[in-house]
Amino acid sequence: MAIVHRRTFYAKVGQATSLVQHFQEAETQMKGYGIGWETRIYTDYYSGRSDRVVVEWVLDDLGDMDAELNRIMEIPEAGAFFGAWMGMLNDMITHAEGDNWTVVQ
């Protein structure tokens, strides 16, 4: 059964569009290092809290996420990119929430 790992990011005011671009850059890098998770990015500018961005990754197993991220972080260039990427992410958001959903078919 597939798992959907969903994170809701609460961007600082006016940062949602930049946050979407930031995740698109990370997705491109991840694909370059052989991570082919299905990724979905959602925005909601008109309801609930402002500047929300949701990112979902579809995985066969939740353990795959840690294993794959650990694998690419051992590559010096990838570690440098994602280390800097996380620093920029932290500057763009106030907080995030995570959910793990089992896809029932």
Beta strands, then each sheet from edge to edge (+ up, - down):
strand 1: 3-11
strand 2: 38-44
strand 3: 52-59
strand 4: 93-102
sheet 1: 2+ 3- 1+ 4-
end
